[in-house]
């Protein structure tokens, strides 16, 4: 059933919520959910397939109806993620939303339906999310075989956290704004990351999953981008993202306060000024 709080929030959105899409069949979202929304005055459309893979295909088909898949790096782009593990698709969801990039799901092999929908979507680039344990080499090869695909880069790392940073780096290369802000979410569960996708897209923020202790891949990436990162948002309560992780992220992404030592000798006109980091004279 639809929770009262969700229905209340939808109602507060006014005209923006006139049309509501239900993603998934009745085993995912019951008929009662649709009935409740319809009774509240909303126009409801269900996008679904026989399983999660076919549902993802149906979402891609709807994106085509709404204007077509967007571009990244000069190519019409689609993404391919594991259909049995949420992490990589969730980390990519903000950029995918911002760029109108459909996320297809796959098992060990790419289904005929997904292959056909990739072709129908005009995908020139299928970005493979995750290593071969997430998206097999066979599935990636199948994607590359789709007639309109000209390139299929794989964004991956040693684990979901390293994979998220590989995505973040690439997204920032394709769209400069995506290297200036970050959304931290629980790396062990999917709801917050998905709920954050529209916010992340609006703020051009990369979604980074975290867990205790702070994954070294996340910390290292934040430090490497500390000259660019201006904002960090956190989605989820203290159980999802503990305060200590927020502090660790802030520390990693903040440039250390520079200090200098002035060395001078009485009666000598020249002295030496040594900075702990590169300084640029402006005046």
N, C-alpha and C positions, 0 to 999 in steps of 0.2 A: 504494500500500500504506500501511497505518497504521504510523507510525513507532513504534519501541520506546519512545521517551520519552513519546509521547502515550498509548500503551496503559498504561504504568507509572503515569502521573499519573491516568488514569481509574480504575485499580485502587485507587489510594490514597484515592479519594473514597468508597469503600465503598458503602453503601446509596444514597447520592445519585446514583450512576451506574448504578443497576440498569436504568433505562430510558434508551436513547440514541436521539436523533432524528438521522437523516442528512438534510441539507438539500441537495437537488439529485439529478438522475438519475445513472445509472452513468457518464456522461461527466464528471461532476463528482466523484463519489465511487464508485469501482469496487465491483463485487460482492465483490471480495476484502476490502475494508474491512468490509463487513457480515459476511462469513464469519468474519473474525478476531474481531470483537467478540462474535458469537454464540458462538463456541468458548470465549471467555473468560467466558461465563456471563451476558452482558448481553442484555436484550430490546431488539431493534432495530426501529425503525420508520422507513421512508423517506418523506419528504415531498417530492414532486417533481411537475413538470409537463413539458410538451413543450419548454419553453424557460425562460429566466430569468424572464420575465414571468408565465408560468403557474405557475412554482415559487413566486414571491412570492404569487400568488393562493392557492396551496395552503397556504402558511404562514399566511395570514390566516384561511383556513378552519379550520386547526388551533387558532388562537387563539380562534376562536369556540367550538370544542368544549371548550377548556380553561377557558372562563369568559366569553369575549367581549372585545371591544375596550374599552379604558379610556377615561377622559374627560380632557380638558384644557380649561380655561377654561369649564367647564360644558357642553361638548358631547362626545358620543361621537366620538372622533377617529381618523382614519387619516392617513397621510402619503403623499405622492407624490413620487418621486425619479427622476432619470435612470437608465435601464437600461443606459447605455453608459459612465457615469463614476461611480466609486465615492465620490467625496469627500463629497458632501452626505449621502448615506445613512449613511456611516460616522460623520460628525460628529453625526448625529441618533440614532445607535444606542443610546447610553446612556439618554437620556430615553425613547426608544421602548420599551426593555426595562423601565424602571421603571414606565411608565404603561400597559403592555400595548397599545401603539399599533402596529398593523401598518404596515409600510412597503411600499407598492405601487411597482412599477417601470413606467416607460412609455417608449415611443419618441416619435416625432413626434405620433402620435395614440394615444389611449387604446384598448386592445383591448377587444372586447366582453366577454371573459372577466373582465378586471379591473373593468370597469364593473359587471358582474353581481355580482362578489364584494364590491365596495364596498357595493353595495345590501344584499347578504346579511349583511354585517358590521354593518349599522345605522349606517354612518358619517353623522354629522350635520355634521362638519367635516373637510374634507380639506386638510391643510396642505401647500402646494406648496413643495418644497425647491429653492431655486436660481432663477436668472434664466431668461429665455426661451430662452437657449442650452442650458440643462439640461432644463427642462420647458417645452415650447412653449405659447404662448397657447392653441393649439387643444386640447392635452391638458388644460390647466387648465379650459378651458370645458367639455370633455367630462366632467370630474370634477364640475363644478358642476351639470351636467345630471342627475346621478344623483338619483333622486327623493327620497332621504332627506337629501341634503346641503343644509344651509342656509347654509353659509359656506365659502369656500375662500381663506383668507389665503395670501399668498406671502411666504416668508422668503428674502431674497436680498441679495447685495451685489455689488460689482464683480468679485470673484473668489471662489474657494473659501474663502479666509481671512475675507473680509468677510462671506460668507454664513454661515460658522460662528459669527461673533460676533452676527449677526442672530438666529440660532437660540438662541444662549446667552442673549441678552437676553430673548427671548420665553419660553424655558423657565423662566427665573428669575421671570418674571411669573406664569406658571401655577403653578409650584411653587417656593416661596420658597427652599428648600434648595439649589436648583440655581445659586444665585449666590454660594455660599460656598466652593466648591472647584473645582479645575480638573484635568483630565488632559491632558497634552501628548502628542501623537503625531506621527509622521512625516506630513507633508501630501502626500507624493509617492507613497505606497503605502498599501494598505488593511489588511493583516493585523493590525497592532498595534491599530488603532482598533477593529476588530471584536472582537479578543480582549479589549479593555479594556471592552467595553460593559457586561458584568455588573458589573465592579468599579465603573465609573462610576455605574451605577444604584444600587448598594449605598451608595456614598459620596455620592450626590446631587451628582455632579460633571458639569460640562459638558466635552465633549471638544473640544479646540482643536487643529487641525492647525498645524504650524509648518514652516518651511523656512529655509535660510540665504540672505540675512540675514533676521532676524526680520521677518515681515510687519507693516507699519505698522498694519493693522487689528487684529491680535492685540495688539500693544503698546498701542495706544490703548484698546482694550477693557479690558485688564488694569488700566491706570492709572485708568480711570473707575470700576472696581469695587474699588479698593484698600482702601476702608473695610470691605468685606465679605469679601474673599477671605482665608480662613484657611489653606488647604492647597493645594499644587501637587504632583501626582504625575506622574511621567514613565514612559511605557510604551515600552520599546524601548531598545536599546543606544546607544552613542555615535555609531554610524554613522547611526542613525535620527534621534536627537535629540542633537546635539552639546552638550557642556558649556556652550559659549558661549550657546546658545539658552536653556538652563535659567537661566543667570545673568541674561540679558536679561529673562526672564519674571519672575524674582524681583525684579529692580530695578523693573520696570514696575508690579508689583502691591504694592510696599511703600510705605507712606506715609513721606515724607521726615521725618527726625528734626527736630522743631521746635526753634528757638532763640529767645531773646529778648534784647532790649537794654534795660537799665535806665538811664534818664537822670535824674540828680539833681544838685542844686546845693547846696553847703554853706550851711547856715543856712536852707534852704527845706524846709518840712515835706512838700510834695507832690513826687512824681517821676512819670516816665512809663515804663511798661513796654510795649514793642512786641514782639509775637510774629510769627513768620514764617508761622504758620497759626492758624486759629481755636482758641482755648483755652476750656475750660469750667471755671469754678471749682467745685471739689467740697468744699473745706474753707476 
